[in-house]
Amino acid sequence: MSMTNPLFLLVLLTTLVGCGGGSSGGDGQAGGALDRDPPVITLLGPALVNIELGSPYSDAGATAADNFDGDITANIVIASNVNINALGNYTVTYNVSDAAGNAATQVTRMV
């Protein structure tokens, strides 16, 4: 079969287009595999923290890991309503998404 045969060229072109040409376009793919798994957030320290009224509070933080992006701890968004000058139950929340847009399950700490 000749390389200039139209059927051969059609099969070759279809194969290259179907496999994406074997490259990663920075769209959540690595080596052609789609990133569909969300990252995982892990609390540092306990999930429940008790402090004395008026005592300083320093959050222990969390880490985040993703199967494609690796350590994405620096991307964690922390929201906290802790008021050390008022009695109450307060929540610190941690959220992160990977480069493909997969959101981790939100993790919380009660203070």
C-alpha positions, 0 to 999 in steps of 0.5 A, a space after each residue: 500500500 502506498 503512503 499516498 493512498 487516500 485511505 492510508 492518510 485518512 486512517 493516519 490522520 484519524 488516529 493522530 486526532 483521536 489520541 490528541 497527538 500524544 501531548 498534554 495541553 495543560 488542561 488537567 491532563 498528564 500523559 494524555 490522562 484526564 485529572 478527574 480526582 479531587 485533591 485531599 485536604 489533611 488537617 494539621 492538629 486536632 479537629 476540635 480546639 478549646 481556648 480560654 476567652 481572650 487567649 490568642 489562637 493560632 491555627 495549626 493549618 492543613 496540607 493539600 495533595 493532588 494526584 496530578 499537581 502534587 503538593 498544593 498546600 499553598 493554594 488552600 483558602 482558609 475562612 475563619 470567624 474565630 473571635 477570641 473575645 467572645 464565647 462561642 463555637 467558631 469554624 475554620 474552613 479549608 478549601 482547595 481546587 487543583 489545576 483541572 478545577 476539581 474541588 476537594 471536600 471542604 475540611 473544618 476545624 471547630 474552635 
